[in-house]
Amino acid sequence: FPVTIDKNGLNDTWQIENISSYPDNKVLLFDQWNNLVFEETNYSNDWAGRNKRGELLPPGTYFYQISFTSSTKIFRGFITLLLTE
């Protein structure tokens, strides 16, 4: 999943298909050193490359984990953040 923070209206936020159908979700993002950089319960497809303090993250690959309180299944994968002008 590439996220490009260039404000052109394409891929400016991380869109997870059908996530709104599962309001008990929890989304975590980790950097390459396994530091938690973003966490949101009831994710609303609004992550735009910023950490928990609102600071823009550096370009790179981030590891995500999506879980649900109603399930033991955990979804994991990678997302690439690209910063373009």
DOPAVEX-993288 format. One record per atom (N, C-alpha, C): atom name; residue in one letter; x negated, y negated, z negated. Coordinates in pm, 1 decimal. Each point is the difference from the previous one (the first is absolute). Last residue first. Layout:
% residues N
R; CA; A; X; Y; Z
...
//
This chain:
% residues 85
R; N; E; -672.6; -1614.2; 376.6
R; CA; E; 36.5; -141.4; 1.1
R; C; E; 91.4; -31.4; 114.1
R; N; T; -87.9; 459.5; -322.1
R; CA; T; -31.1; -63.6; 128.1
R; C; T; 45.8; -144.7; -5.8
R; N; L; -85.9; 477.7; -311.9
R; CA; L; 23.1; -143.3; -8.1
R; C; L; -43.4; -61.4; 130.4
R; N; L; 165.0; 514.1; -192.4
R; CA; L; -79.4; -78.0; 96.4
R; C; L; 34.3; -147.0; -17.3
R; N; L; 53.9; 509.7; -264.0
R; CA; L; 30.1; -142.3; -4.7
R; C; L; -95.2; -73.1; 92.8
R; N; T; 200.9; 531.2; -59.9
R; CA; T; -109.5; -86.5; 39.3
R; C; T; 48.2; -143.3; -0.3
R; N; I; 136.4; 492.5; -262.7
R; CA; I; 48.8; -114.8; 75.9
R; C; I; -119.8; -89.5; 28.9
R; N; F; 123.0; 551.2; -170.6
R; CA; F; -87.0; -116.1; 13.6
R; C; F; 68.0; -107.5; 83.4
R; N; G; 192.4; 424.9; -342.7
R; CA; G; -57.9; -25.9; 130.4
R; C; G; -84.4; -125.4; -2.4
R; N; R; 401.1; 342.7; -284.5
R; CA; R; -129.4; -66.9; -2.8
R; C; R; -50.4; -20.4; 141.8
R; N; F; 460.8; 146.0; -336.9
R; CA; F; -50.2; -21.7; 135.7
R; C; F; -128.1; -81.6; -10.1
R; N; I; 292.2; 346.3; -343.8
R; CA; I; -78.4; -122.6; 11.9
R; C; I; -54.9; -6.3; 142.4
R; N; K; 407.7; 279.8; -315.8
R; CA; K; -78.4; -15.5; 123.0
R; C; K; -69.6; -135.6; 0.3
R; N; T; 320.4; 162.2; -328.1
R; CA; T; -140.1; 23.8; -34.4
R; C; T; -91.5; -16.9; 121.1
R; N; S; 494.2; -251.7; -119.9
R; CA; S; -66.5; 109.7; 69.9
R; C; S; -143.6; 15.5; -51.2
R; N; S; 312.3; -357.7; -121.5
R; CA; S; 93.5; 111.7; 16.7
R; C; S; -64.0; 122.6; 64.7
R; N; T; -227.4; -421.4; -68.6
R; CA; T; 33.1; 52.9; -132.0
R; C; T; 91.7; 121.3; 9.1
R; N; F; -370.6; -135.5; 373.0
R; CA; F; 140.1; -27.2; -31.5
R; C; F; 31.8; 60.3; -136.0
R; N; S; -461.8; -178.8; 329.7
R; CA; S; 68.1; 100.6; -80.6
R; C; S; 141.7; -46.8; -30.9
R; N; I; -483.1; -100.8; 314.0
R; CA; I; 141.1; -32.6; -16.3
R; C; I; 65.4; 114.1; -76.5
R; N; Q; -516.8; -221.5; 133.6
R; CA; Q; 71.0; 109.5; -64.7
R; C; Q; 143.2; -47.9; -22.7
R; N; Y; -485.2; -144.2; 310.9
R; CA; Y; 129.5; -23.1; -63.2
R; C; Y; 54.6; 127.5; -61.6
R; N; F; -495.1; -258.5; 167.8
R; CA; F; 68.5; 125.7; -25.5
R; C; F; 133.9; -31.5; -65.9
R; N; Y; -328.0; -301.5; 351.7
R; CA; Y; 51.5; 14.5; -135.0
R; C; Y; 79.0; 130.9; -9.0
R; N; T; -387.8; -286.2; 328.0
R; CA; T; 93.0; 111.1; -12.0
R; C; T; 35.9; 17.0; -146.6
R; N; G; -149.9; -481.0; 240.0
R; CA; G; -51.8; 131.9; -30.3
R; C; G; 109.4; 103.6; -6.3
R; N; P; -102.8; -577.3; -54.9
R; CA; P; 37.1; 102.1; 97.8
R; C; P; -61.7; 133.8; -39.1
R; N; P; 96.0; -331.2; -401.8
R; CA; P; -87.5; 6.4; 117.0
R; C; P; 48.5; 106.1; 98.3
R; N; L; 351.0; -266.5; -318.9
R; CA; L; -100.1; 106.5; -7.5
R; C; L; -89.7; -3.4; 123.1
R; N; L; 289.4; -405.3; -258.5
R; CA; L; -14.8; 76.2; 123.8
R; C; L; -112.6; 101.1; -14.3
R; N; E; 290.1; -174.3; -425.4
R; CA; E; -117.0; -34.7; 80.3
R; C; E; -8.1; 89.8; 122.6
R; N; G; 321.5; 18.9; -378.5
R; CA; G; 38.4; -82.4; 113.8
R; C; G; -114.9; -42.4; 88.9
R; N; R; 13.2; 305.2; -393.7
R; CA; R; -6.6; -141.2; -40.2
R; C; R; 36.8; -94.5; 114.2
R; N; K; -24.8; 477.4; 59.0
R; CA; K; 99.4; -22.5; -104.9
R; C; K; 4.0; -146.4; -45.2
R; N; N; -189.4; 66.1; 490.6
R; CA; N; -12.1; 82.9; -119.1
R; C; N; 106.8; -38.4; -102.4
R; N; R; 44.2; -37.4; 555.2
R; CA; R; -43.6; -70.6; -120.5
R; C; R; -6.0; 94.9; -119.4
R; N; G; 164.5; 63.7; 478.9
R; CA; G; -144.5; 0.0; -14.7
R; C; G; -52.3; -73.1; -122.1
R; N; A; 474.3; 55.7; 103.7
R; CA; A; -65.3; -73.3; 108.3
R; C; A; -148.9; -16.1; -26.2
R; N; W; 496.6; 273.9; -152.7
R; CA; W; -142.5; -12.7; -25.6
R; C; W; -67.7; -61.6; 120.9
R; N; D; 483.9; 114.7; -63.4
R; CA; D; -48.9; -137.5; -0.1
R; C; D; -149.5; -15.1; -26.8
R; N; N; 384.3; 365.2; -6.5
R; CA; N; -66.4; -24.5; 128.9
R; C; N; -57.1; -141.4; 11.6
R; N; S; 193.9; 191.0; -412.7
R; CA; S; 94.0; -60.4; 95.1
R; C; S; -64.9; -41.6; 131.7
R; N; Y; -38.7; 346.8; -482.9
R; CA; Y; -69.5; -72.4; 107.3
R; C; Y; 97.8; -48.7; 105.4
R; N; N; 23.1; 198.3; -482.6
R; CA; N; 106.4; -41.3; 91.1
R; C; N; -57.8; -88.9; 111.0
R; N; T; -349.1; 10.3; -338.8
R; CA; T; 113.3; 90.1; -15.9
R; C; T; 113.8; -57.0; 83.4
R; N; E; -558.4; -71.5; 36.1
R; CA; E; 135.4; -54.1; 1.0
R; C; E; 101.2; 113.3; -16.3
R; N; E; -568.2; -161.0; 22.9
R; CA; E; 95.8; 93.7; -57.4
R; C; E; 136.8; -66.0; 2.6
R; N; F; -566.6; -53.6; 163.0
R; CA; F; 139.7; -39.9; 16.8
R; C; F; 88.2; 108.9; -58.3
R; N; V; -472.9; 28.2; -27.5
R; CA; V; 5.7; -139.3; 45.2
R; C; V; 142.8; -49.7; 17.0
R; N; L; -333.2; 399.0; -258.1
R; CA; L; 137.6; -33.2; 34.1
R; C; L; 6.9; -147.2; 37.9
R; N; N; -440.2; 313.2; 59.1
R; CA; N; 59.7; -101.6; -86.3
R; C; N; 141.7; -27.3; 47.0
R; N; N; -348.0; 300.6; 198.8
R; CA; N; 110.3; 55.8; -76.8
R; C; N; 56.3; -97.0; -104.8
R; N; W; -329.9; -81.9; 353.3
R; CA; W; -60.8; 40.8; -126.5
R; C; W; 104.9; 55.3; -96.8
R; N; Q; 116.0; -176.7; 431.1
R; CA; Q; -95.5; 108.7; 26.3
R; C; Q; -70.5; 49.4; -125.5
R; N; D; 482.3; -219.5; -73.0
R; CA; D; -108.7; -35.2; 91.8
R; C; D; -97.5; 117.7; 11.1
R; N; F; 550.0; 20.2; -99.2
R; CA; F; -133.0; 2.9; -60.7
R; C; F; -103.6; -40.7; 103.5
R; N; L; 574.9; -13.6; -120.1
R; CA; L; -107.3; -13.3; 99.2
R; C; L; -133.0; -9.7; -73.1
R; N; L; 558.9; 169.4; -85.4
R; CA; L; -131.0; -38.3; -52.1
R; C; L; -97.6; -9.2; 116.1
R; N; V; 570.3; 31.5; -115.3
R; CA; V; -106.3; -6.4; 99.8
R; C; V; -127.1; -51.4; -67.0
R; N; K; 512.7; 235.2; -118.5
R; CA; K; -112.9; -72.8; -55.8
R; C; K; -113.5; 10.3; 101.0
R; N; N; 587.1; 77.6; -22.8
R; CA; N; -136.0; 20.2; 50.3
R; C; N; -101.5; -81.7; -79.1
R; N; D; 508.8; 58.0; -5.6
R; CA; D; -80.4; 47.5; -112.2
R; C; D; -146.3; 22.2; 39.8
R; N; P; 358.6; -133.1; 306.5
R; CA; P; -38.2; -109.6; -89.8
R; C; P; -81.8; 43.7; -121.3
R; N; Y; 126.7; 168.4; 500.8
R; CA; Y; -52.1; 66.7; -118.6
R; C; Y; -47.3; -104.8; -101.1
R; N; S; 161.6; -113.1; 432.2
R; CA; S; 96.1; 105.1; -34.1
R; C; S; -39.2; 73.1; -128.4
R; N; S; -278.0; -330.3; 209.5
R; CA; S; 111.2; -63.6; -72.7
R; C; S; 108.5; 100.8; -37.6
R; N; I; -377.3; 120.7; 273.4
R; CA; I; -35.4; -10.8; -141.7
R; C; I; 113.9; -61.2; -81.3
R; N; N; -49.6; 108.4; 500.1
R; CA; N; 103.6; 52.1; -90.4
R; C; N; -32.7; -12.1; -148.4
R; N; E; -412.1; -90.1; 305.3
R; CA; E; 131.5; 33.6; 52.8
R; C; E; 88.0; 65.4; -106.7
R; N; I; -394.1; -355.7; -64.4
R; CA; I; 16.0; 143.3; -23.1
R; C; I; 143.1; 34.7; 37.7
R; N; Q; -366.4; -424.3; 94.9
R; CA; Q; 137.0; 48.3; 10.3
R; C; Q; 2.4; 152.0; -15.8
R; N; W; -333.9; -449.2; -103.8
R; CA; W; 1.6; 145.8; 8.5
R; C; W; 144.2; 47.9; -7.9
R; N; T; -152.7; -485.4; 207.3
R; CA; T; 23.3; 67.2; -127.8
R; C; T; 4.4; 150.1; 25.1
R; N; D; -95.1; -274.7; 359.7
R; CA; D; -47.6; -91.0; -103.9
R; C; D; 23.3; 55.2; -140.4
R; N; N; 93.0; 165.0; 484.6
R; CA; N; -82.9; 70.6; -98.1
R; C; N; -56.5; -91.1; -108.6
R; N; L; 210.3; -283.1; 351.0
R; CA; L; -20.2; 142.0; 29.6
R; C; L; -95.8; 60.3; -101.8
R; N; G; 117.0; -471.5; 18.2
R; CA; G; 126.2; 71.9; -10.5
R; C; G; -9.9; 148.8; 29.6
R; N; N; -352.2; -342.2; -35.5
R; CA; N; 62.2; -2.7; 131.7
R; C; N; 133.3; 75.1; 1.3
R; N; K; -366.2; -84.5; -356.9
R; CA; K; 124.8; -76.8; 1.9
R; C; K; 61.3; -14.6; 139.0
R; N; D; -392.7; 256.2; -183.7
R; CA; D; -25.3; -110.4; 92.0
R; C; D; 125.0; -84.6; 23.5
R; N; I; -188.4; 457.1; -244.1
R; CA; I; 43.5; -122.6; -64.6
R; C; I; -35.9; -117.6; 90.9
R; N; T; 97.1; 546.3; 58.0
R; CA; T; -80.3; -110.0; 52.1
R; C; T; 55.4; -130.2; -56.6
R; N; V; 0.5; 566.1; -83.9
R; CA; V; 65.8; -124.3; -39.0
R; C; V; -92.8; -111.2; 45.2
R; N; P; 67.9; 560.0; 130.5
R; CA; P; -76.6; -124.6; -5.1
R; C; P; 89.7; -115.5; -44.9
R; N; F; -0.3; 554.5; -55.1
R; CA; F; 84.1; -117.9; 0.0
R; C; F; -88.2; -123.6; 0.0
//
